[in-house]
Amino acid sequence: QAEATVDLAKRYFLALSADDELELIMAERRATQKSLDRVSAMYDKKMAVVTDLLDLKARVDLLAAQEVDARNQIRLSRAGLSEIVGRPINEPLSRIRNDIALQAPAKSMDTWVAQAIDSNPLLKARESSLDVANAAVREGKGGHYPTLTFTLGAQQSDVGYDNTLSPRSDSYVATIGVRVPIYSGGSTSARVRGLYNEQLATEQDVESVRRQVVKETTNAYLTAFSSVEKIRANKNALASAEQSSIAAQKAFSYGVVNAVDVLTSVQNEFKARRDLLKAQYDFITNLFILNRWAGRPPQESVDSVNVWLGGANPAVEKAAESVLKNKP
């Protein structure tokens, strides 16, 4: 279930990112087209150079091609999301709320690592295998030790020779048997050596998985914290890019800068928007990964993310419910 939840989160935000990309491309195309119309009018009046006009036309054409690709990516990402959910996804996807700050995990990294070592399903399965291997070694070593058997038996009979009736007789038997292994051709020792080798291999497997759990949990935790800082930096970058775009538009109207400078500022603004959205999606997906390695219930991850998504749109809730219900 935890793996399925992480897969669901990745596909959900991939689909949401595809929606965002189309909207950003369309918005950038409208803004660039507006600049193109403006420069075209100025060019007709001999107030703009042809290179500015051609640069803007080339950018509009490129954005038109990117829009076609973005629409195809939406179809592909929705198909991937539908595959894991088991039904077509046609409704709008919930977006990240702007009134709630994305926060890194409150617990310390050592706490997360300790929880992962204690609760990770993969590690617990390997530890159970080690318990079985240890028990097998103990059982195999028992083949070298003497064995004692004690048997009690009782019999009552009133049937004599040739099925004739006879007086009832009661008989009781107590048997004690002692078996002392002296030599069995080395089969017991060979079996124990084989069991020891299996035990050693299982111990190494457990240690390998434990190190992997510690590594992946640590990486996910540190990435979550760095993602929060990255989101904050991207917000500042977006604010600066928006101001730069506005300033470039005004400067162009005064003839201080050319159309290429305006085009560059618009591109920087939309790049900042993409970077911010990607950082937010990466942060949330990484929290799913952290919870998976820590062995936390998948539903807790879904519930916390639904708060950030608003929860008004049932798309992610239905998807999570379907995945958690159908996965073994």
C-alpha positions in Angstrom: 0.0 0.0 0.0 2.8 2.4 0.8 4.5 1.8 -2.5 1.1 2.3 -4.3 0.5 5.5 -2.5 3.9 6.9 -3.6 3.1 5.8 -7.1 -0.3 7.5 -6.9 1.3 10.8 -5.6 3.9 10.8 -8.4 1.3 10.2 -11.1 -1.1 12.7 -9.6 1.4 15.6 -9.5 2.7 14.6 -12.9 -0.8 15.1 -14.2 -1.2 18.3 -12.3 2.2 19.5 -13.6 1.0 18.8 -17.1 -2.1 20.9 -16.5 0.1 23.7 -15.2 2.5 23.6 -18.1 -0.4 24.0 -20.6 -1.8 27.0 -18.7 1.6 28.6 -18.4 2.4 28.1 -22.1 -1.0 29.6 -23.1 -0.5 32.5 -20.7 3.0 33.2 -22.0 1.8 32.9 -25.6 -0.9 35.5 -24.9 1.6 37.8 -23.4 4.0 37.3 -26.2 1.3 37.7 -28.8 0.3 41.0 -27.2 3.9 42.2 -27.4 4.0 41.0 -31.0 0.9 43.0 -31.9 2.4 46.0 -30.3 5.8 45.7 -32.0 4.0 45.0 -35.3 2.1 48.2 -35.1 5.2 50.1 -34.2 7.1 48.4 -37.1 4.4 49.6 -39.5 5.1 53.1 -38.3 8.8 52.6 -38.7 9.2 52.7 -34.9 10.6 49.2 -34.4 13.3 47.1 -36.0 12.6 44.0 -38.0 14.7 41.8 -35.7 12.4 42.5 -32.8 9.4 41.6 -34.9 11.0 38.4 -36.1 12.1 37.3 -32.6 8.6 37.8 -31.2 7.1 35.9 -34.1 9.5 33.0 -33.6 8.7 32.9 -29.9 4.9 32.8 -30.6 5.4 30.0 -33.1 7.5 28.1 -30.7 4.9 28.5 -27.9 2.2 27.2 -30.3 4.3 24.1 -30.9 4.9 23.7 -27.2 1.1 24.0 -26.6 0.5 21.0 -28.8 3.0 19.0 -26.9 1.6 20.1 -23.6 -1.9 19.0 -24.5 -0.5 15.6 -25.5 1.3 15.4 -22.1 -2.0 16.0 -20.4 -3.5 13.1 -22.1 -0.6 10.8 -21.3 -0.4 11.8 -17.7 -4.2 11.4 -17.2 -3.9 7.9 -18.8 -1.1 7.0 -16.3 -3.3 8.3 -13.4 -6.3 6.4 -14.7 -4.2 3.2 -14.8 -3.5 3.2 -11.1 -6.9 4.4 -10.1 -8.9 2.1 -12.3 -11.2 4.7 -13.8 -11.0 7.6 -16.3 -9.8 10.9 -14.7 -11.7 13.7 -16.4 -12.5 16.0 -13.6 -10.2 19.0 -12.6 -7.4 18.1 -10.2 -7.1 19.9 -6.9 -4.3 22.4 -6.7 -2.1 23.4 -3.8 -3.7 26.1 -1.6 -2.0 29.4 -1.4 -3.3 30.1 2.2 -1.4 27.2 3.8 2.4 27.1 4.0 4.1 23.9 3.2 6.0 22.8 6.3 8.9 20.4 6.7 8.5 17.4 9.1 8.4 18.6 12.7 10.2 15.6 14.2 14.0 15.3 14.2 15.9 13.2 11.6 17.0 10.8 14.3 13.4 10.2 15.3 12.4 9.5 11.7 15.3 7.1 11.3 14.5 5.3 14.5 10.9 5.0 13.4 11.9 3.6 10.1 14.2 1.0 11.6 11.3 0.0 13.9 8.4 0.1 11.5 9.7 -0.3 7.9 7.7 -3.2 6.4 10.6 -4.4 4.2 13.0 -4.5 7.1 10.6 -6.2 9.4 10.0 -8.9 6.7 13.8 -9.5 6.5 14.1 -9.7 10.3 11.3 -12.3 10.4 13.3 -14.3 7.8 16.3 -14.1 10.1 14.3 -15.4 13.0 13.3 -18.4 10.9 16.9 -19.0 9.9 18.0 -18.8 13.6 15.4 -21.3 14.5 16.5 -23.6 11.7 20.1 -23.5 13.0 19.0 -24.4 16.5 16.9 -27.3 15.2 19.7 -28.5 13.0 22.2 -28.4 15.9 19.8 -30.6 17.9 20.7 -33.5 15.6 24.1 -33.8 17.5 22.4 -34.2 20.9 20.9 -37.4 22.5 17.1 -37.7 22.3 14.8 -39.2 24.9 11.4 -40.6 24.2 8.8 -41.6 26.7 5.7 -43.6 25.7 2.7 -44.8 27.6 0.2 -47.4 26.3 -2.8 -49.2 27.6 -4.9 -52.0 26.2 -8.1 -53.8 27.3 -9.3 -57.1 25.8 -11.9 -59.9 26.3 -11.3 -61.8 23.1 -9.3 -65.0 23.1 -8.0 -67.4 20.5 -10.1 -67.7 17.4 -12.3 -64.8 18.5 -13.6 -66.8 21.5 -14.7 -65.0 24.7 -12.2 -64.9 27.5 -11.9 -63.0 30.8 -11.1 -59.4 30.3 -7.5 -58.5 30.6 -5.9 -55.1 31.0 -2.3 -54.4 30.0 -0.2 -51.3 30.5 3.1 -50.4 28.9 5.6 -47.7 29.7 8.5 -47.3 27.3 11.6 -45.1 27.7 13.9 -44.8 24.7 17.3 -43.1 24.5 18.9 -42.4 21.2 22.6 -41.3 21.2 23.9 -40.2 17.8 27.4 -41.5 17.3 28.1 -41.1 13.6 25.7 -40.5 10.7 28.2 -40.1 7.9 28.5 -36.4 8.4 25.1 -35.6 7.2 24.1 -33.7 10.4 27.2 -31.6 10.3 26.8 -30.8 6.6 23.2 -29.8 7.2 24.2 -27.6 10.1 26.9 -25.9 8.0 24.3 -25.3 5.3 22.0 -23.7 7.8 24.8 -21.6 9.2 25.5 -20.3 5.7 21.8 -19.5 5.1 21.8 -17.7 8.5 24.8 -15.7 7.6 23.3 -14.7 4.2 20.1 -13.7 5.9 22.0 -11.6 8.5 23.8 -9.8 5.7 20.5 -9.2 3.9 19.0 -7.7 7.0 22.0 -5.4 7.5 21.9 -4.4 3.8 18.2 -3.5 4.1 18.7 -1.7 7.4 21.4 0.5 5.8 19.2 1.1 2.8 16.3 2.2 5.1 18.6 4.5 7.1 20.0 6.0 3.9 16.7 6.5 2.1 15.0 7.9 5.2 17.8 10.3 5.8 17.9 11.4 2.1 14.1 11.9 2.1 14.2 13.9 5.4 17.1 16.2 4.2 15.4 16.7 0.8 12.2 17.7 2.5 14.0 20.4 4.5 15.9 21.7 1.5 12.7 21.7 -0.6 11.1 24.1 1.9 14.0 26.5 1.5 13.8 26.0 -2.3 10.1 26.9 -2.3 10.8 30.0 -0.3 13.6 31.0 -2.7 11.4 30.3 -5.7 8.7 32.5 -4.3 11.2 35.4 -4.0 12.5 34.7 -7.5 9.0 34.8 -8.9 8.2 38.1 -7.1 11.4 39.6 -8.6 10.7 38.2 -12.0 7.2 39.7 -12.0 8.6 43.1 -11.0 11.3 42.8 -13.7 8.6 42.0 -16.3 6.5 44.9 -15.4 9.5 47.2 -15.4 10.6 45.9 -18.8 7.1 46.6 -20.3 7.3 50.2 -19.0 10.8 50.7 -20.2 9.8 49.4 -23.7 7.0 51.9 -23.9 9.6 54.6 -23.2 12.0 53.2 -25.8 14.6 52.4 -23.2 14.8 48.7 -24.0 13.9 46.6 -27.1 11.4 43.9 -27.6 13.9 41.1 -27.0 14.5 42.4 -23.5 10.7 42.3 -22.8 10.6 38.8 -24.2 13.4 37.7 -22.0 11.7 39.2 -18.9 8.5 37.4 -19.8 10.3 34.1 -20.2 12.0 34.6 -16.9 8.7 35.2 -15.2 7.1 32.0 -16.5 10.2 30.0 -15.7 10.0 31.2 -12.1 6.4 30.1 -12.0 7.3 26.6 -13.3 10.2 26.3 -10.8 7.9 27.2 -7.9 5.2 24.7 -8.9 7.8 22.0 -9.5 9.4 22.6 -6.1 6.0 22.4 -4.4 5.1 19.1 -6.1 8.6 17.6 -5.4 8.2 18.5 -1.7 4.9 16.8 -1.3 6.0 13.7 -3.3 9.1 13.5 -1.1 7.0 13.5 2.0 5.1 10.5 0.7 8.5 8.8 0.2 9.6 9.7 3.7 6.5 8.3 5.2 6.9 5.1 3.1 10.4 4.4 4.4 9.3 5.3 7.9 6.5 2.7 7.8 3.7 5.2 8.5 0.2 4.3 7.4 -0.4 5.5 3.8 -3.7 7.0 4.7 -2.0 9.5 7.1 0.0 10.8 4.1 -3.0 11.1 1.9 -5.0 13.0 4.7 -2.2 15.5 5.3 -1.8 16.2 1.6 -5.5 16.7 1.1 -5.3 19.6 3.6 -2.7 21.3 1.4 -4.9 20.5 -1.7 -8.0 21.9 -0.1 -9.9 18.6 -0.2 -12.9 20.2 -2.0 -12.2 18.3 -5.2 -12.7 14.5 -4.6 -10.2 13.5 -7.3 -7.2 12.6 -5.1 -9.4 11.3 -2.3 -11.2 8.8 -4.6 -7.9 7.8 -6.2 -6.2 7.1 -2.9 -9.2 5.2 -1.6 -9.3 3.1 -4.7 -5.6 2.4 -4.6 -5.5 1.5 -0.9 -8.6 -0.8 -1.3 -7.4 -2.7 -4.4 -3.7 -3.1 -3.6 -2.7 -6.2 -1.6 
